[in-house]
Amino acid sequence: MSTAARFPIARTRLDNGLRVAVCPDRGVPVVAVNLWYGVGAAHDPAGRSGAAHLCEHLMFDGSRHVRSGEHQLLVHRAGGSGNATTGYDRTNYFTQAPTGALDLVLWLEADRMASAAQGVTPAALDTQRRVIGQEKEQRRAAGPAANGVQAALRELLPAAHPYRRAPIGSVSDLAETTVAEVSDFHGRYYRPANAVLSVVGDVDPDEALGLAHRYFGDVQGVSAAGPADPAPAHGSGPGRAALTGHDLIQYVFLLPADDAATGRDLDAAEIALDVLAGGAYARLYRRLVISGLAAQVTASVSRLAGVSFGTLTARPAPGRDSSALSAAIETAIEDVAQFGPTDAELAIARARLEHGWLLRVGNRIGRADELSRLAWRAGDPGLLNERLPALDAVTVRDVTRAARNWLAVPTTEVAATELVRSAT
């Protein structure tokens, strides 16, 4: 399968430091634009958790040439749609629109990169505080599964580790954030040298690179203060935390960072989790769901610059005790760590991950985001074409070692009080 996907990729770096990647895909007249900034919860100032998330919200609230609320309106009128997300170490803005709207989308992104913070008002700040407060209420209502990861990271990571702060932020910190602080934060991080622009779709690469020069070439940012690319996190791990309730058991594992040096270990750890709980052929699905002990078993991995993490979640079947699930999960992890997966299990897990990756990059928005991630974290968007060969190269021995080193480690129990605190 390693030769099934080869994408043409053009790239450049503007004089102001902006990295640009273009991947033509002329099938339909649609283009996706992704602007990835190297700023997230890890960069929030002390006492101002949620600063990056708040800034993301305010980036839609007007800039020098765009009035409040007009950014999304202009995109929608052109037939497009877009949004943004804030993580632990990055914020990404993504738009998909008809090819004819590419100039508009790039102009809008360049304008808010250069000047969004200049238009922030106390009223806009209050509005976005309320919106974020509503998001937190929705997350709190979602229950333990939505809050367990952050509670686990608080238990597993050192006191100074920036990933202990949830990207959504603290209501009390946000209440004290001022317009001046937002402006300073934007000026520090929303600069070309701290960003990657990726364009995927019905475009000529030379024309798209030319448009990037046209709209972003003169952008310097509001301020040159502060480092363009501060280290977002200290490495940590391995570690494992467990949350157990009457209707849920969730393990959170600290995993290798998402970088070139540890990429094979991270791939192997992800395959190990998939062998355990990745689908209908996974060990725990067969042992727990088919046997009637569990209603659901799932696993996932989040790749981050400082330290990645994986989750394994199981829900007891009606009338079943979660303690039986814990014992079965512990046994399955130890089995993989000691004896490894079978060749068939490795082939199935690898195929599942390759399929998921192909679905992601088959979507223009997903491919643009992946190009930005690789350009930022690995320095080479061309590594997009090396993803399938990298997965194919993972061996049974790699998976066994990863399970032993990253999954079969001592467990820290997460108290219910930590879950409540993580949601506030």
C-alpha positions in Angstrom: 0.0 0.0 0.0 3.0 2.3 0.4 2.9 3.4 -3.2 -0.9 4.0 -3.3 -0.7 7.7 -2.6 1.9 10.2 -4.0 0.9 13.8 -3.9 2.7 16.6 -5.8 3.8 19.3 -3.4 5.3 22.7 -4.1 6.8 24.7 -1.3 8.5 28.0 -0.5 9.4 30.3 2.3 8.7 34.0 2.1 11.2 36.6 3.1 9.1 37.3 6.2 9.4 33.6 7.3 6.0 32.3 6.2 6.3 28.7 5.0 4.0 27.9 2.1 3.0 24.4 0.8 0.7 23.8 -2.3 -0.7 20.5 -3.3 -2.7 20.6 -6.6 -5.8 18.4 -6.9 -7.7 19.3 -10.1 -10.6 16.9 -9.8 -13.2 19.5 -8.8 -13.1 23.3 -8.7 -12.6 23.4 -4.9 -9.7 24.6 -2.8 -8.8 24.2 0.9 -6.7 26.7 2.7 -5.1 26.0 6.1 -3.2 28.5 8.2 -1.4 26.8 11.1 0.1 29.0 13.8 2.7 27.7 16.3 0.7 28.8 19.3 -1.6 26.9 21.7 -2.3 26.3 25.3 1.4 25.6 25.9 2.1 29.3 25.2 -0.6 30.8 27.5 1.0 33.3 29.9 1.0 32.5 33.6 -2.3 33.2 35.1 -3.9 33.6 31.7 -4.9 30.0 30.7 -7.0 30.0 27.6 -5.2 33.0 26.0 -4.6 31.1 22.7 -8.1 29.9 22.5 -9.5 33.3 23.2 -7.3 34.8 20.5 -8.6 32.2 18.1 -12.2 33.3 18.8 -11.3 37.0 18.4 -9.6 36.4 15.0 -13.1 36.1 13.6 -14.2 39.4 15.1 -12.8 41.8 12.5 -9.5 43.2 11.3 -8.2 46.3 9.6 -10.3 46.0 6.5 -13.0 43.6 7.7 -15.7 44.5 10.2 -16.8 42.3 13.0 -18.7 39.3 11.8 -17.8 39.9 8.1 -15.0 37.3 7.8 -17.3 34.3 7.8 -20.0 36.1 6.0 -17.8 36.9 3.1 -16.6 33.3 2.9 -20.2 32.0 3.0 -21.3 34.4 0.3 -18.5 33.0 -1.9 -19.8 29.5 -1.4 -17.3 28.4 1.2 -17.1 27.5 4.9 -14.4 27.5 7.5 -13.6 27.3 11.2 -10.6 27.0 13.6 -9.4 24.9 16.5 -6.9 25.5 19.3 -4.8 22.7 20.7 -1.9 22.3 23.1 0.8 23.5 20.7 -1.0 25.0 17.6 -4.0 26.9 16.3 -5.2 26.1 12.8 -7.6 28.1 10.6 -9.2 26.2 7.8 -11.5 27.2 4.9 -12.8 25.3 1.9 -14.3 27.2 -1.0 -14.8 27.3 -4.8 -11.5 27.9 -6.6 -12.6 31.4 -7.6 -12.7 32.4 -4.0 -9.0 31.7 -3.3 -8.0 35.3 -3.7 -10.7 36.3 -1.2 -9.7 33.7 1.4 -6.0 34.5 1.2 -6.7 38.2 1.5 -8.9 37.6 4.6 -6.3 35.5 6.2 -3.5 37.9 5.5 -5.6 40.8 6.8 -6.3 39.2 10.2 -2.8 38.0 10.5 -1.5 41.5 10.2 -4.2 43.4 12.1 -6.9 41.4 13.9 -5.8 42.4 17.4 -6.1 46.1 16.4 -9.9 45.8 16.3 -10.5 44.1 19.6 -12.9 46.0 21.8 -14.0 45.4 25.4 -17.5 44.4 24.0 -16.0 41.8 21.7 -13.8 40.5 24.5 -16.9 40.1 26.7 -18.8 38.3 24.0 -16.1 35.8 23.4 -15.7 35.2 27.1 -19.4 34.2 27.2 -19.0 31.9 24.2 -16.1 30.1 25.7 -18.0 29.8 29.0 -20.8 28.1 27.0 -18.3 25.7 25.4 -17.1 24.8 28.9 -20.6 24.1 30.1 -21.1 21.8 27.1 -17.9 20.0 27.9 -18.9 19.6 31.5 -22.2 18.2 30.5 -20.5 15.7 28.2 -19.3 13.8 31.3 -16.1 12.0 32.4 -15.0 10.8 29.0 -14.7 14.4 27.8 -12.7 15.5 30.8 -10.7 12.5 31.7 -7.7 13.2 29.5 -7.0 16.6 31.0 -7.4 15.2 34.5 -4.9 12.4 33.6 -2.4 14.9 32.2 -2.6 16.9 35.4 -1.7 13.8 37.4 1.0 12.4 35.0 2.9 15.5 33.9 5.4 17.6 36.0 4.0 20.7 37.7 5.6 23.1 35.2 4.5 21.2 32.1 2.4 23.4 29.9 0.1 20.5 28.7 -1.4 20.5 32.2 -3.4 23.5 31.0 -6.5 22.7 29.0 -6.7 24.6 25.7 -10.2 25.8 26.5 -8.9 27.9 29.4 -10.0 28.9 32.8 -13.1 31.1 33.3 -11.4 33.1 36.1 -8.3 33.7 34.0 -10.3 34.8 31.0 -12.4 37.1 33.1 -9.2 39.0 34.0 -7.7 39.1 30.5 -7.5 42.6 29.0 -7.7 44.0 25.5 -4.0 45.0 25.8 -3.0 41.5 26.7 -4.9 40.1 23.8 -3.2 42.6 21.5 0.3 41.7 22.9 -0.4 37.9 22.5 -1.5 38.3 18.9 1.5 40.4 18.1 3.9 37.9 19.7 2.5 34.8 17.9 0.4 35.8 14.9 3.4 36.5 12.6 4.5 35.0 9.3 7.6 33.4 10.8 5.3 31.5 13.3 2.9 30.1 10.7 2.5 27.7 7.8 0.1 28.3 4.9 -1.1 25.2 3.0 -3.3 25.3 -0.1 -4.8 22.1 -1.6 -7.1 21.7 -4.5 -7.9 23.1 -7.9 -4.9 25.4 -8.2 -1.7 25.8 -10.3 1.2 25.5 -7.9 3.1 28.5 -9.3 -0.1 30.7 -9.3 -0.9 29.7 -5.7 2.7 30.4 -4.6 2.4 33.8 -6.4 -0.8 34.6 -4.5 0.9 33.7 -1.2 3.6 36.3 -2.1 1.0 38.8 -3.1 -1.1 38.7 0.0 1.3 37.7 2.7 4.6 39.0 1.4 4.4 42.4 3.1 2.9 41.1 6.4 5.2 41.6 9.3 2.9 41.3 12.2 1.9 43.9 14.8 5.0 43.5 16.9 8.4 41.8 16.7 8.5 41.3 20.4 9.2 37.8 21.8 10.4 34.6 20.2 8.8 33.5 16.9 8.9 29.8 17.9 9.1 29.2 21.6 9.5 25.6 22.7 6.0 24.6 23.6 6.7 21.8 26.1 9.1 19.7 27.9 9.2 16.0 27.1 7.8 13.6 29.5 6.7 10.0 29.9 6.1 7.2 29.8 3.1 7.2 32.2 -0.3 5.8 32.5 -3.4 7.0 34.3 -6.8 5.3 34.9 -10.2 6.7 35.4 -12.8 4.2 36.6 -16.5 4.9 37.2 -19.7 2.9 37.2 -20.2 3.4 33.4 -16.6 4.1 32.2 -13.0 3.0 32.4 -10.5 5.1 30.6 -6.7 4.7 30.4 -4.5 7.6 29.3 -1.0 6.9 28.2 1.9 9.3 27.7 3.5 8.6 24.4 6.5 9.8 22.4 6.5 13.3 20.9 5.4 13.9 17.3 8.8 14.5 15.7 11.2 12.8 13.4 13.4 11.4 16.2 10.6 9.4 17.8 8.2 8.9 14.9 8.7 5.2 14.6 8.1 4.6 18.3 5.0 6.7 18.2 3.7 4.8 15.1 4.4 1.5 16.9 2.6 2.6 20.1 -0.4 3.7 18.0 -0.5 0.3 16.3 -0.2 -1.4 19.7 -3.3 0.5 20.9 -5.1 -0.4 17.7 -4.3 -4.1 18.2 -5.9 -3.8 21.6 -9.0 -1.7 20.9 -9.0 -0.5 17.3 -12.0 -2.3 15.8 -14.0 -5.5 15.5 -10.9 -7.6 15.1 -9.1 -6.0 18.1 -8.3 -8.2 21.1 -10.4 -6.3 23.6 -13.4 -6.1 21.3 -13.3 -9.8 20.9 -12.7 -10.4 24.6 -15.1 -7.8 26.0 -17.7 -6.7 23.5 -18.4 -10.0 21.8 -18.4 -11.8 25.2 -21.0 -9.3 26.6 -18.8 -7.7 29.3 -18.5 -4.3 27.5 -20.8 -2.3 25.3 -17.9 -0.4 23.7 -14.1 -0.4 23.5 -12.2 2.3 21.6 -8.6 3.6 21.3 -7.1 6.8 19.9 -3.9 8.7 19.7 -3.3 12.5 19.8 0.1 13.5 18.3 1.7 16.6 20.0 5.0 18.3 19.8 6.0 18.0 23.5 4.5 14.6 24.5 1.7 12.7 22.7 -1.0 10.8 24.5 -3.2 7.8 23.8 -6.5 6.7 25.2 -8.2 3.4 25.7 -11.8 3.6 26.7 -14.3 0.9 27.6 -17.9 1.1 28.7 -19.4 -1.8 30.7 -22.4 -3.6 29.2 -25.7 -3.0 31.2 -25.4 -4.8 34.6 -21.7 -5.4 34.3 -19.0 -4.2 36.7 -16.2 -2.0 35.4 -13.7 -3.8 37.6 -13.9 -6.9 35.3 -13.0 -4.6 32.4 -10.0 -3.2 34.2 -8.6 -6.7 34.8 -9.2 -7.7 31.2 -7.5 -4.6 29.8 -4.5 -5.0 32.1 -4.1 -8.6 31.0 -4.3 -7.7 27.3 -1.7 -4.9 27.6 0.7 -7.2 29.4 0.2 -9.9 26.7 1.0 -7.5 23.9 4.0 -6.1 25.8 5.4 -9.6 26.5 4.5 -11.5 23.4 3.6 -8.8 20.8 0.9 -8.9 18.2 0.5 -11.8 15.7 1.4 -11.1 12.1 -2.3 -11.0 11.3 -3.0 -8.5 14.0 -0.2 -6.2 12.9 -1.5 -6.4 9.3 -5.0 -5.6 10.3 -4.0 -2.7 12.6 -1.6 -1.3 10.0 -4.3 -1.5 7.3 -6.8 0.3 9.6 -4.4 3.1 10.3 -3.5 3.5 6.7 -7.2 3.5 5.7 -7.9 6.2 8.3 -4.9 8.3 7.0 -6.0 8.0 3.4 -9.5 9.1 4.4 -8.0 12.1 6.1 -5.7 13.2 3.3 -8.3 12.3 0.7 -10.3 15.2 2.1 -8.7 18.5 0.9 -9.1 20.2 4.4 -7.5 17.2 6.1 -4.6 17.1 3.6 -4.0 20.8 4.0 -3.8 20.5 7.8 -1.5 17.5 7.4 0.8 19.5 5.2 0.9 22.3 7.7 1.6 19.9 10.6 4.5 18.3 8.8 6.0 21.6 7.7 5.8 23.0 11.2 6.8 20.0 13.3 9.1 18.2 10.9 10.2 21.0 8.6 9.1 19.1 5.5 5.6 18.9 4.1 6.9 16.4 1.6 6.8 13.8 4.4 3.2 13.5 3.5 4.3 11.0 0.9 6.3 9.0 3.4 3.5 8.2 5.8 2.4 4.9 4.3 6.0 3.6 3.9 6.6 4.5 7.6 3.6 2.5 8.7 4.6 -0.4 6.5 8.1 -0.4 8.1 6.8 -1.0 11.6 7.5 -4.6 12.7 6.1 -7.0 15.3 9.2 -6.3 17.4 8.6 -2.5 17.2 5.1 -2.9 18.5 6.1 -5.3 21.2 8.8 -2.9 22.4 6.4 0.1 22.3 3.8 -1.7 24.3 6.3 -2.7 26.9 7.9 0.8 27.1 4.8 3.0 26.8 1.7 1.0 27.7 2.7 -1.6 30.2 3.8 0.9 32.9 2.6 1.6 36.4 -0.9 3.1 36.7 -1.9 6.3 38.5 -5.5 6.4 39.6 -7.4 9.6 38.8 -9.8 10.7 41.5 -13.3 12.0 40.8 -12.3 15.4 42.3 -9.7 15.8 39.5 -12.4 15.3 36.9 -14.5 18.0 38.3 -11.5 20.4 38.5 -10.5 19.7 34.9 -13.9 20.8 33.7 -13.9 24.2 35.5 
